[in-house]
Amino acid sequence: MSKKEIPYSKVKKMLEGIVDTLREKKEYLNRLDAEIGDGDHGRTVFEAFEKGLDKIKLEKKDSDVGNLLKEVGRTIAFSGGAATGPLFGTAFIEAGKAIEGRREIRLEDWSRSVKAAEEGIKKRGRAQVGEKTMLDTIHSVSESLQKSVYRKESLEKALIRAEKAAREGMESTRDIVSKRGRSSRLGERTKGHLDPGAASSYYILKSIIKDCLD
């Protein structure tokens, strides 16, 4: 792997790695969700991405990273699971649109795609940063990558920083009162708990970054 770019073949392996990570974290994410929700977030997000993996296996190779992300995103979006599938699906679709035509992804592509994913989630979910959602993780990563582009950092350094930012974004949801979804009905009782969507977003991003750096 070049230190400056990630090829199409590596991106496919990264996506496959997400499913393995979500399988491992499924019960933990269910437990997080049980504290302030229905207790099925881990299962729902795992099944959504598992269907996305099936799409990768069936997908005709054209070496366009943007098209790959869009196709996987569409599968995830229609996987069911209330808001989970549509939101994660939208994130991947918009990320793919941002880098259409790319056969490999550089730091600038990472930054554009994550920013596009963030904006897509905001529009689809009508949510904002600071409302105890997946956006709190993804926005932190987007900001980190934008700063790394501005500083002209290496891809490796940028991704290490991004993983740290993702964790901080996830952890920030402990101190937030939920304003979105079913958990918002619990009000102040949601304070002190991690948001499941922010947590699954963190593990997805962590898995991608780990596979990139390997």
CYANA upper distance limits for C-alpha pairs under 8 A (distance plus 0.5 A):
  1 MET  CA      5 GLU  CA      7.80
  1 MET  CA      6 ILE  CA      7.04
  1 MET  CA      7 PRO  CA      8.09
  2 SER  CA      6 ILE  CA      7.30
  3 LYS  CA    154 SER  CA      7.76
  3 LYS  CA    155 LEU  CA      6.81
  3 LYS  CA    156 GLU  CA      7.33
  4 LYS  CA    106 ARG  CA      6.38
  4 LYS  CA    107 LEU  CA      7.73
  4 LYS  CA    154 SER  CA      7.44
  4 LYS  CA    155 LEU  CA      6.30
  5 GLU  CA    104 GLU  CA      6.60
  5 GLU  CA    105 ILE  CA      5.74
  5 GLU  CA    106 ARG  CA      4.93
  5 GLU  CA    107 LEU  CA      7.74
  5 GLU  CA    155 LEU  CA      8.00
  6 ILE  CA     10 LYS  CA      6.78
  6 ILE  CA     11 VAL  CA      7.38
  6 ILE  CA    104 GLU  CA      5.73
  6 ILE  CA    105 ILE  CA      5.62
  6 ILE  CA    106 ARG  CA      7.06
  6 ILE  CA    212 CYS  CA      7.71
  7 PRO  CA     11 VAL  CA      6.96
  7 PRO  CA    103 ARG  CA      6.89
  7 PRO  CA    104 GLU  CA      4.68
  7 PRO  CA    105 ILE  CA      7.09
  8 TYR  CA     12 LYS  CA      6.97
  8 TYR  CA     63 SER  CA      6.23
  8 TYR  CA     64 ASP  CA      7.48
  8 TYR  CA     65 VAL  CA      6.24
  8 TYR  CA    103 ARG  CA      6.17
  8 TYR  CA    104 GLU  CA      5.93
  8 TYR  CA    105 ILE  CA      8.45
  9 SER  CA     13 LYS  CA      7.10
  9 SER  CA     63 SER  CA      8.35
 10 LYS  CA     14 MET  CA      6.68
 10 LYS  CA    212 CYS  CA      7.98
 11 VAL  CA     15 LEU  CA      6.84
 11 VAL  CA     65 VAL  CA      7.85
 12 LYS  CA     16 GLU  CA      6.87
 12 LYS  CA     56 ILE  CA      7.81
 13 LYS  CA     17 GLY  CA      6.66
 13 LYS  CA    211 ASP  CA      8.28
 14 MET  CA     18 ILE  CA      7.10
 14 MET  CA    207 SER  CA      7.87
 14 MET  CA    208 ILE  CA      5.83
 14 MET  CA    211 ASP  CA      6.18
 14 MET  CA    212 CYS  CA      7.64
 15 LEU  CA     19 VAL  CA      7.74
 15 LEU  CA     53 LEU  CA      7.70
 15 LEU  CA    208 ILE  CA      7.60
 16 GLU  CA     20 ASP  CA      7.54
 16 GLU  CA     53 LEU  CA      6.51
 17 GLY  CA     21 THR  CA      6.81
 17 GLY  CA    207 SER  CA      7.04
 17 GLY  CA    208 ILE  CA      7.77
 17 GLY  CA    211 ASP  CA      7.96
 18 ILE  CA     22 LEU  CA      6.67
 18 ILE  CA     49 PHE  CA      8.07
 18 ILE  CA    204 ILE  CA      6.21
 18 ILE  CA    207 SER  CA      6.34
 18 ILE  CA    208 ILE  CA      7.34
 19 VAL  CA     23 ARG  CA      6.57
 19 VAL  CA     46 PHE  CA      7.04
 19 VAL  CA     49 PHE  CA      6.48
 19 VAL  CA     50 GLU  CA      6.33
 19 VAL  CA     53 LEU  CA      7.73
 20 ASP  CA     24 GLU  CA      6.84
 21 THR  CA     25 LYS  CA      6.72
 21 THR  CA    203 TYR  CA      7.61
 21 THR  CA    204 ILE  CA      7.80
 21 THR  CA    207 SER  CA      7.13
 22 LEU  CA     26 LYS  CA      6.05
 22 LEU  CA     42 GLY  CA      7.81
 22 LEU  CA     45 VAL  CA      7.98
 22 LEU  CA     46 PHE  CA      5.81
 22 LEU  CA    200 SER  CA      8.19
 22 LEU  CA    203 TYR  CA      7.98
 22 LEU  CA    204 ILE  CA      7.96
 23 ARG  CA     46 PHE  CA      6.62
 25 LYS  CA     29 LEU  CA      6.59
 25 LYS  CA     42 GLY  CA      7.54
 26 LYS  CA     30 ASN  CA      6.69
 26 LYS  CA     41 HIS  CA      8.41
 26 LYS  CA     42 GLY  CA      4.68
 26 LYS  CA     43 ARG  CA      6.23
 26 LYS  CA     46 PHE  CA      7.19
 27 GLU  CA     31 ARG  CA      6.70
 27 GLU  CA     42 GLY  CA      6.61
 27 GLU  CA     43 ARG  CA      8.04
 28 TYR  CA     32 LEU  CA      6.86
 28 TYR  CA     42 GLY  CA      7.64
 29 LEU  CA     33 ASP  CA      6.66
 29 LEU  CA     39 GLY  CA      8.49
 29 LEU  CA     40 ASP  CA      8.35
 29 LEU  CA     41 HIS  CA      6.64
 29 LEU  CA     42 GLY  CA      4.98
 29 LEU  CA    196 PRO  CA      6.58
 29 LEU  CA    199 ALA  CA      7.90
 29 LEU  CA    200 SER  CA      7.52
 30 ASN  CA     34 ALA  CA      6.58
 30 ASN  CA     39 GLY  CA      5.23
 30 ASN  CA     40 ASP  CA      5.53
 30 ASN  CA     41 HIS  CA      5.84
 30 ASN  CA     42 GLY  CA      5.15
 30 ASN  CA     43 ARG  CA      7.37
 30 ASN  CA    196 PRO  CA      8.49
 31 ARG  CA     35 GLU  CA      7.11
 31 ARG  CA     39 GLY  CA      6.56
 32 LEU  CA     36 ILE  CA      7.83
 32 LEU  CA     39 GLY  CA      7.67
 32 LEU  CA    193 HIS  CA      8.15
 32 LEU  CA    194 LEU  CA      7.39
 32 LEU  CA    195 ASP  CA      7.84
 32 LEU  CA    196 PRO  CA      6.26
 33 ASP  CA     37 GLY  CA      5.38
 33 ASP  CA     38 ASP  CA      6.59
 33 ASP  CA     39 GLY  CA      4.94
 33 ASP  CA     40 ASP  CA      7.06
 33 ASP  CA     41 HIS  CA      6.46
 33 ASP  CA     42 GLY  CA      8.35
 33 ASP  CA    195 ASP  CA      8.01
 33 ASP  CA    196 PRO  CA      6.01
 34 ALA  CA     38 ASP  CA      5.96
 34 ALA  CA     39 GLY  CA      4.19
 34 ALA  CA     40 ASP  CA      7.85
 35 GLU  CA     39 GLY  CA      7.86
 35 GLU  CA    193 HIS  CA      7.94
 36 ILE  CA    183 SER  CA      5.87
 36 ILE  CA    186 LEU  CA      7.87
 36 ILE  CA    190 THR  CA      6.65
 36 ILE  CA    193 HIS  CA      8.15
 37 GLY  CA    182 ARG  CA      6.92
 37 GLY  CA    183 SER  CA      5.98
 40 ASP  CA     44 THR  CA      6.60
 41 HIS  CA     45 VAL  CA      6.53
 41 HIS  CA     84 THR  CA      8.37
 41 HIS  CA    196 PRO  CA      7.32
 41 HIS  CA    197 GLY  CA      8.18
 42 GLY  CA     46 PHE  CA      6.55
 42 GLY  CA    200 SER  CA      8.19
 43 ARG  CA     47 GLU  CA      6.60
 44 THR  CA     48 ALA  CA      6.70
 44 THR  CA     81 GLY  CA      6.09
 44 THR  CA     84 THR  CA      7.68
 44 THR  CA     85 GLY  CA      8.37
 45 VAL  CA     49 PHE  CA      6.78
 45 VAL  CA     81 GLY  CA      8.17
 45 VAL  CA     84 THR  CA      7.01
 45 VAL  CA     85 GLY  CA      7.48
 45 VAL  CA    200 SER  CA      8.28
 46 PHE  CA     50 GLU  CA      6.49
 47 GLU  CA     51 LYS  CA      6.80
 47 GLU  CA     79 SER  CA      8.21
 48 ALA  CA     52 GLY  CA      7.00
 48 ALA  CA     75 THR  CA      8.30
 48 ALA  CA     76 ILE  CA      5.59
 48 ALA  CA     77 ALA  CA      8.35
 48 ALA  CA     79 SER  CA      5.78
 48 ALA  CA     80 GLY  CA      7.84
 48 ALA  CA     81 GLY  CA      8.15
 48 ALA  CA     85 GLY  CA      6.50
 49 PHE  CA     53 LEU  CA      6.68
 49 PHE  CA     76 ILE  CA      6.55
 50 GLU  CA     54 ASP  CA      6.99
 51 LYS  CA     55 LYS  CA      6.98
 51 LYS  CA     75 THR  CA      7.07
 51 LYS  CA     76 ILE  CA      7.16
 51 LYS  CA     79 SER  CA      7.57
 52 GLY  CA     56 ILE  CA      7.04
 52 GLY  CA     72 VAL  CA      5.46
 52 GLY  CA     73 GLY  CA      7.68
 52 GLY  CA     75 THR  CA      5.94
 52 GLY  CA     76 ILE  CA      6.06
 53 LEU  CA     57 LYS  CA      6.96
 53 LEU  CA     72 VAL  CA      7.91
 54 ASP  CA     58 LEU  CA      6.87
 55 LYS  CA     59 GLU  CA      6.21
 55 LYS  CA     71 GLU  CA      7.91
 55 LYS  CA     72 VAL  CA      6.70
 55 LYS  CA     75 THR  CA      7.50
 56 ILE  CA     68 LEU  CA      8.12
 56 ILE  CA     72 VAL  CA      7.32
 63 SER  CA     68 LEU  CA      8.49
 63 SER  CA    103 ARG  CA      6.05
 64 ASP  CA     68 LEU  CA      6.85
 64 ASP  CA    100 GLU  CA      7.37
 64 ASP  CA    101 GLY  CA      5.96
 64 ASP  CA    102 ARG  CA      6.07
 64 ASP  CA    103 ARG  CA      5.48
 64 ASP  CA    104 GLU  CA      8.44
 65 VAL  CA     69 LEU  CA      6.80
 65 VAL  CA     96 GLY  CA      7.57
 65 VAL  CA     99 ILE  CA      7.73
 65 VAL  CA    100 GLU  CA      7.38
 65 VAL  CA    101 GLY  CA      7.56
 65 VAL  CA    102 ARG  CA      6.19
 65 VAL  CA    103 ARG  CA      6.12
 65 VAL  CA    104 GLU  CA      7.17
 65 VAL  CA    105 ILE  CA      8.20
 66 GLY  CA     70 LYS  CA      6.76
 66 GLY  CA     95 ALA  CA      7.85
 66 GLY  CA     96 GLY  CA      4.39
 66 GLY  CA     97 LYS  CA      6.42
 66 GLY  CA     98 ALA  CA      7.69
 66 GLY  CA     99 ILE  CA      5.52
 66 GLY  CA    100 GLU  CA      4.64
 66 GLY  CA    101 GLY  CA      6.74
 66 GLY  CA    102 ARG  CA      6.89
 67 ASN  CA     71 GLU  CA      6.62
 67 ASN  CA     96 GLY  CA      6.61
 67 ASN  CA     97 LYS  CA      8.11
 67 ASN  CA    100 GLU  CA      6.79
 67 ASN  CA    101 GLY  CA      8.16
 68 LEU  CA     72 VAL  CA      6.72
 68 LEU  CA     96 GLY  CA      7.69
 69 LEU  CA     73 GLY  CA      6.42
 69 LEU  CA     92 PHE  CA      6.03
 69 LEU  CA     93 ILE  CA      6.60
 69 LEU  CA     95 ALA  CA      7.48
 69 LEU  CA     96 GLY  CA      5.28
 70 LYS  CA     74 ARG  CA      6.65
 70 LYS  CA     92 PHE  CA      6.49
 70 LYS  CA     93 ILE  CA      4.64
 70 LYS  CA     94 GLU  CA      7.76
 70 LYS  CA     95 ALA  CA      8.06
 70 LYS  CA     96 GLY  CA      5.48
 70 LYS  CA     97 LYS  CA      7.42
 71 GLU  CA     75 THR  CA      6.99
 71 GLU  CA     93 ILE  CA      7.81
 72 VAL  CA     76 ILE  CA      6.79
 72 VAL  CA     89 GLY  CA      8.07
 72 VAL  CA     92 PHE  CA      7.64
 72 VAL  CA     93 ILE  CA      8.18
 73 GLY  CA     77 ALA  CA      6.49
 73 GLY  CA     88 PHE  CA      7.70
 73 GLY  CA     89 GLY  CA      4.60
 73 GLY  CA     90 THR  CA      6.81
 73 GLY  CA     91 ALA  CA      7.69
 73 GLY  CA     92 PHE  CA      5.14
 73 GLY  CA     93 ILE  CA      5.35
 74 ARG  CA     78 PHE  CA      6.91
 74 ARG  CA     89 GLY  CA      6.30
 74 ARG  CA     90 THR  CA      8.09
 74 ARG  CA     93 ILE  CA      7.13
 75 THR  CA     79 SER  CA      6.70
 75 THR  CA     89 GLY  CA      7.65
 76 ILE  CA     85 GLY  CA      5.81
 76 ILE  CA     86 PRO  CA      7.43
 76 ILE  CA     88 PHE  CA      7.35
 76 ILE  CA     89 GLY  CA      5.26
 77 ALA  CA     85 GLY  CA      5.07
 77 ALA  CA     86 PRO  CA      4.49
 77 ALA  CA     87 LEU  CA      7.42
 77 ALA  CA     88 PHE  CA      7.25
 77 ALA  CA     89 GLY  CA      4.53
 77 ALA  CA     90 THR  CA      7.02
 78 PHE  CA     85 GLY  CA      6.99
 78 PHE  CA     86 PRO  CA      7.16
 78 PHE  CA     89 GLY  CA      8.27
 79 SER  CA     85 GLY  CA      6.27
 79 SER  CA     86 PRO  CA      8.46
 80 GLY  CA     84 THR  CA      8.25
 80 GLY  CA     85 GLY  CA      6.24
 80 GLY  CA     86 PRO  CA      8.17
 81 GLY  CA     85 GLY  CA      6.17
 82 ALA  CA     86 PRO  CA      8.11
 83 ALA  CA     87 LEU  CA      6.49
 84 THR  CA     88 PHE  CA      6.68
 85 GLY  CA     89 GLY  CA      6.18
 86 PRO  CA     90 THR  CA      6.37
 87 LEU  CA     91 ALA  CA      6.76
 87 LEU  CA    121 ILE  CA      6.36
 87 LEU  CA    124 ARG  CA      7.27
 87 LEU  CA    125 GLY  CA      7.41
 88 PHE  CA     92 PHE  CA      6.95
 88 PHE  CA    121 ILE  CA      8.29
 89 GLY  CA     93 ILE  CA      6.65
 90 THR  CA     94 GLU  CA      6.49
 90 THR  CA    117 ALA  CA      7.57
 90 THR  CA    120 GLY  CA      6.54
 90 THR  CA    121 ILE  CA      6.96
 90 THR  CA    124 ARG  CA      7.94
 91 ALA  CA     95 ALA  CA      6.56
 91 ALA  CA    116 ALA  CA      7.97
 91 ALA  CA    117 ALA  CA      4.59
 91 ALA  CA    118 GLU  CA      7.25
 91 ALA  CA    120 GLY  CA      6.41
 91 ALA  CA    121 ILE  CA      6.52
 92 PHE  CA     96 GLY  CA      6.52
 92 PHE  CA    117 ALA  CA      6.93
 93 ILE  CA     97 LYS  CA      6.78
 93 ILE  CA    117 ALA  CA      8.15
 94 GLU  CA     98 ALA  CA      6.81
 94 GLU  CA    113 SER  CA      7.68
 94 GLU  CA    116 ALA  CA      5.98
 94 GLU  CA    117 ALA  CA      5.76
 94 GLU  CA    120 GLY  CA      6.59
 95 ALA  CA     99 ILE  CA      7.36
 95 ALA  CA    112 ARG  CA      7.99
 95 ALA  CA    113 SER  CA      4.55
 95 ALA  CA    114 VAL  CA      6.58
 95 ALA  CA    115 LYS  CA      8.20
 95 ALA  CA    116 ALA  CA      5.87
 95 ALA  CA    117 ALA  CA      5.54
 96 GLY  CA    100 GLU  CA      6.53
 96 GLY  CA    113 SER  CA      7.23
 97 LYS  CA    113 SER  CA      8.36
 98 ALA  CA    109 ASP  CA      8.32
 98 ALA  CA    112 ARG  CA      6.71
 98 ALA  CA    113 SER  CA      5.85
 98 ALA  CA    116 ALA  CA      6.94
 99 ILE  CA    109 ASP  CA      6.81
 99 ILE  CA    112 ARG  CA      7.99
 99 ILE  CA    113 SER  CA      7.03
105 ILE  CA    109 ASP  CA      5.97
105 ILE  CA    110 TRP  CA      7.21
106 ARG  CA    110 TRP  CA      6.85
106 ARG  CA    155 LEU  CA      7.81
107 LEU  CA    111 SER  CA      6.80
107 LEU  CA    145 LEU  CA      8.15
107 LEU  CA    149 VAL  CA      7.27
107 LEU  CA    154 SER  CA      8.36
107 LEU  CA    155 LEU  CA      6.08
107 LEU  CA    158 ALA  CA      8.14
108 GLU  CA    112 ARG  CA      6.75
108 GLU  CA    149 VAL  CA      6.81
109 ASP  CA    113 SER  CA      6.48
110 TRP  CA    114 VAL  CA      6.63
110 TRP  CA    145 LEU  CA      7.84
111 SER  CA    115 LYS  CA      6.62
111 SER  CA    142 SER  CA      6.76
111 SER  CA    145 LEU  CA      5.73
111 SER  CA    146 GLN  CA      6.29
111 SER  CA    149 VAL  CA      8.05
112 ARG  CA    116 ALA  CA      6.59
113 SER  CA    117 ALA  CA      6.62
114 VAL  CA    118 GLU  CA      6.67
114 VAL  CA    138 ILE  CA      7.86
114 VAL  CA    141 VAL  CA      8.04
114 VAL  CA    142 SER  CA      6.13
115 LYS  CA    119 GLU  CA      6.81
115 LYS  CA    139 HIS  CA      8.16
115 LYS  CA    142 SER  CA      5.96
116 ALA  CA    120 GLY  CA      6.58
117 ALA  CA    121 ILE  CA      6.74
118 GLU  CA    122 LYS  CA      6.78
118 GLU  CA    135 LEU  CA      7.17
118 GLU  CA    138 ILE  CA      6.82
118 GLU  CA    139 HIS  CA      6.88
118 GLU  CA    142 SER  CA      8.18
119 GLU  CA    123 LYS  CA      6.76
120 GLY  CA    124 ARG  CA      6.55
121 ILE  CA    125 GLY  CA      6.11
121 ILE  CA    126 ARG  CA      8.10
121 ILE  CA    127 ALA  CA      8.07
121 ILE  CA    135 LEU  CA      7.90
122 LYS  CA    126 ARG  CA      5.69
122 LYS  CA    127 ALA  CA      5.55
122 LYS  CA    128 GLN  CA      6.61
122 LYS  CA    135 LEU  CA      8.16
123 LYS  CA    127 ALA  CA      7.82
127 ALA  CA    131 GLU  CA      7.61
127 ALA  CA    133 THR  CA      8.49
127 ALA  CA    135 LEU  CA      8.40
127 ALA  CA    180 ARG  CA      7.88
128 GLN  CA    135 LEU  CA      7.51
129 VAL  CA    133 THR  CA      8.03
129 VAL  CA    135 LEU  CA      6.08
129 VAL  CA    136 ASP  CA      5.86
129 VAL  CA    139 HIS  CA      7.60
130 GLY  CA    135 LEU  CA      8.41
130 GLY  CA    136 ASP  CA      6.69
130 GLY  CA    173 THR  CA      8.24
130 GLY  CA    176 ILE  CA      7.59
131 GLU  CA    136 ASP  CA      8.21
131 GLU  CA    176 ILE  CA      7.39
131 GLU  CA    177 VAL  CA      7.69
131 GLU  CA    178 SER  CA      6.33
131 GLU  CA    179 LYS  CA      5.76
131 GLU  CA    180 ARG  CA      7.13
132 LYS  CA    136 ASP  CA      7.11
132 LYS  CA    173 THR  CA      5.67
132 LYS  CA    176 ILE  CA      6.29
132 LYS  CA    177 VAL  CA      7.23
132 LYS  CA    178 SER  CA      5.68
132 LYS  CA    179 LYS  CA      7.30
132 LYS  CA    180 ARG  CA      7.84
132 LYS  CA    195 ASP  CA      6.55
132 LYS  CA    198 ALA  CA      8.08
133 THR  CA    137 THR  CA      8.36
133 THR  CA    173 THR  CA      8.02
133 THR  CA    178 SER  CA      8.36
133 THR  CA    180 ARG  CA      7.83
133 THR  CA    195 ASP  CA      6.68
133 THR  CA    196 PRO  CA      8.42
133 THR  CA    197 GLY  CA      6.39
133 THR  CA    198 ALA  CA      6.05
134 MET  CA    138 ILE  CA      6.91
134 MET  CA    170 MET  CA      8.34
134 MET  CA    195 ASP  CA      8.02
134 MET  CA    196 PRO  CA      8.38
134 MET  CA    197 GLY  CA      5.18
134 MET  CA    198 ALA  CA      4.32
134 MET  CA    199 ALA  CA      7.92
134 MET  CA    200 SER  CA      8.38
134 MET  CA    201 SER  CA      6.56
135 LEU  CA    139 HIS  CA      6.07
135 LEU  CA    198 ALA  CA      7.43
136 ASP  CA    140 SER  CA      6.90
136 ASP  CA    169 GLY  CA      5.67
136 ASP  CA    170 MET  CA      6.89
136 ASP  CA    172 SER  CA      7.97
136 ASP  CA    173 THR  CA      7.61
136 ASP  CA    198 ALA  CA      6.97
137 THR  CA    141 VAL  CA      7.11
137 THR  CA    165 ALA  CA      8.17
137 THR  CA    166 ALA  CA      5.57
137 THR  CA    167 ARG  CA      7.64
137 THR  CA    168 GLU  CA      7.97
137 THR  CA    169 GLY  CA      4.69
137 THR  CA    170 MET  CA      5.48
137 THR  CA    198 ALA  CA      5.94
137 THR  CA    199 ALA  CA      8.30
137 THR  CA    201 SER  CA      7.05
137 THR  CA    202 TYR  CA      6.81
138 ILE  CA    142 SER  CA      6.69
138 ILE  CA    166 ALA  CA      7.22
138 ILE  CA    169 GLY  CA      7.96
138 ILE  CA    198 ALA  CA      8.44
138 ILE  CA    201 SER  CA      7.60
138 ILE  CA    202 TYR  CA      8.39
139 HIS  CA    143 GLU  CA      6.65
139 HIS  CA    169 GLY  CA      8.15
140 SER  CA    144 SER  CA      6.70
140 SER  CA    162 ALA  CA      8.33
140 SER  CA    165 ALA  CA      5.95
140 SER  CA    166 ALA  CA      6.37
140 SER  CA    168 GLU  CA      8.12
140 SER  CA    169 GLY  CA      6.01
141 VAL  CA    145 LEU  CA      6.65
141 VAL  CA    162 ALA  CA      5.64
141 VAL  CA    163 GLU  CA      7.82
141 VAL  CA    165 ALA  CA      6.03
141 VAL  CA    166 ALA  CA      5.90
141 VAL  CA    169 GLY  CA      8.43
142 SER  CA    146 GLN  CA      6.70
142 SER  CA    162 ALA  CA      8.47
143 GLU  CA    147 LYS  CA      6.77
144 SER  CA    148 SER  CA      6.78
144 SER  CA    158 ALA  CA      8.15
144 SER  CA    161 ARG  CA      7.26
144 SER  CA    162 ALA  CA      6.08
144 SER  CA    165 ALA  CA      7.03
145 LEU  CA    149 VAL  CA      6.70
145 LEU  CA    158 ALA  CA      6.84
145 LEU  CA    159 LEU  CA      8.19
145 LEU  CA    162 ALA  CA      6.85
146 GLN  CA    150 TYR  CA      6.81
147 LYS  CA    151 ARG  CA      6.66
148 SER  CA    152 LYS  CA      6.45
148 SER  CA    153 GLU  CA      5.84
148 SER  CA    158 ALA  CA      6.03
149 VAL  CA    153 GLU  CA      6.90
153 GLU  CA    157 LYS  CA      6.84
153 GLU  CA    158 ALA  CA      6.61
154 SER  CA    158 ALA  CA      6.62
155 LEU  CA    159 LEU  CA      6.60
156 GLU  CA    160 ILE  CA      6.81
156 GLU  CA    213 LEU  CA      7.15
157 LYS  CA    161 ARG  CA      6.76
158 ALA  CA    162 ALA  CA      6.58
159 LEU  CA    163 GLU  CA      6.67
159 LEU  CA    209 ILE  CA      6.73
160 ILE  CA    164 LYS  CA      7.05
160 ILE  CA    209 ILE  CA      8.18
161 ARG  CA    165 ALA  CA      6.71
162 ALA  CA    166 ALA  CA      6.58
163 GLU  CA    167 ARG  CA      6.89
163 GLU  CA    205 LEU  CA      7.66
163 GLU  CA    206 LYS  CA      6.41
163 GLU  CA    209 ILE  CA      7.50
164 LYS  CA    168 GLU  CA      6.80
165 ALA  CA    169 GLY  CA      6.55
166 ALA  CA    170 MET  CA      6.70
166 ALA  CA    202 TYR  CA      6.12
166 ALA  CA    205 LEU  CA      7.93
166 ALA  CA    206 LYS  CA      8.31
167 ARG  CA    171 GLU  CA      6.60
167 ARG  CA    202 TYR  CA      6.76
168 GLU  CA    172 SER  CA      6.55
169 GLY  CA    173 THR  CA      7.59
169 GLY  CA    198 ALA  CA      8.16
170 MET  CA    174 ARG  CA      8.47
170 MET  CA    194 LEU  CA      7.60
170 MET  CA    195 ASP  CA      7.93
170 MET  CA    198 ALA  CA      5.65
170 MET  CA    199 ALA  CA      6.26
170 MET  CA    202 TYR  CA      7.02
171 GLU  CA    194 LEU  CA      7.15
172 SER  CA    176 ILE  CA      7.69
173 THR  CA    193 HIS  CA      7.77
173 THR  CA    194 LEU  CA      5.99
173 THR  CA    195 ASP  CA      6.43
173 THR  CA    198 ALA  CA      8.00
174 ARG  CA    191 LYS  CA      6.39
174 ARG  CA    192 GLY  CA      5.09
174 ARG  CA    193 HIS  CA      5.27
174 ARG  CA    194 LEU  CA      5.28
174 ARG  CA    195 ASP  CA      7.68
175 ASP  CA    191 LYS  CA      6.01
175 ASP  CA    192 GLY  CA      6.25
175 ASP  CA    193 HIS  CA      8.16
176 ILE  CA    190 THR  CA      8.09
176 ILE  CA    191 LYS  CA      6.10
176 ILE  CA    192 GLY  CA      8.19
177 VAL  CA    184 SER  CA      8.09
177 VAL  CA    187 GLY  CA      6.62
177 VAL  CA    188 GLU  CA      6.16
177 VAL  CA    189 ARG  CA      8.18
177 VAL  CA    190 THR  CA      6.10
177 VAL  CA    191 LYS  CA      5.58
178 SER  CA    183 SER  CA      6.67
178 SER  CA    184 SER  CA      5.23
178 SER  CA    186 LEU  CA      8.31
178 SER  CA    187 GLY  CA      6.82
178 SER  CA    188 GLU  CA      8.28
178 SER  CA    190 THR  CA      6.55
178 SER  CA    191 LYS  CA      7.98
179 LYS  CA    183 SER  CA      8.17
179 LYS  CA    184 SER  CA      5.30
179 LYS  CA    187 GLY  CA      8.20
180 ARG  CA    184 SER  CA      5.77
181 GLY  CA    185 ARG  CA      8.48
182 ARG  CA    186 LEU  CA      8.46
183 SER  CA    187 GLY  CA      7.95
183 SER  CA    190 THR  CA      7.50
184 SER  CA    190 THR  CA      8.19
186 LEU  CA    190 THR  CA      6.66
187 GLY  CA    191 LYS  CA      8.43
194 LEU  CA    198 ALA  CA      7.93
194 LEU  CA    199 ALA  CA      7.49
195 ASP  CA    199 ALA  CA      6.73
196 PRO  CA    200 SER  CA      6.62
197 GLY  CA    201 SER  CA      6.51
198 ALA  CA    202 TYR  CA      6.70
199 ALA  CA    203 TYR  CA      6.88
200 SER  CA    204 ILE  CA      6.62
201 SER  CA    205 LEU  CA      6.65
202 TYR  CA    206 LYS  CA      6.40
203 TYR  CA    207 SER  CA      6.47
204 ILE  CA    208 ILE  CA      6.85
205 LEU  CA    209 ILE  CA      6.62
206 LYS  CA    210 LYS  CA      6.51
207 SER  CA    211 ASP  CA      6.76
208 ILE  CA    212 CYS  CA      6.73
209 ILE  CA    213 LEU  CA      6.75
210 LYS  CA    214 ASP  CA      6.72
